[in-house]
Amino acid sequence: MTGSEELLKRLPTDLGGLSGDAISRTEHDLEPWEKRCHALADVLDFHKIINTEEKRRGVEALGAEMIGKLSYYERWIAAFANILFQKGILVPVDLARKMAEVEARRAAQP
């Protein structure tokens, strides 16, 4: 199978059968932001804004390189932002403004 054929037949998140690093199966507590991300997914789904299938496709649309660099919940956040941009619910400048506000609050904390 050529590289192009492989790309067409295998999504970036479809890793079954490929060689790779060992999977770390250690339990860990979620960080507060990860819990908020999961809650956001539930709210978006409950209000019929982004469903689970859209989230899955949004993560896959990030591509193999981004998926490889981002953590599990970072992928969700990137996918949510892209989907909300596509739907016209959120615009990048508003997201950037809010991120700057949050960063300023964080920097001001002792």
Secondary structure, DSSP 8 states (H G I E B T S, - for coil): --HHHHHHHS-TT--TT--------------HHHHHHHHHHHHHHHTTSS-HHHHHHHHHHTHHHHHHHS-HHHHHHHHHHHHHHHTTS--HHHHHHHHHHHHHHHHH--
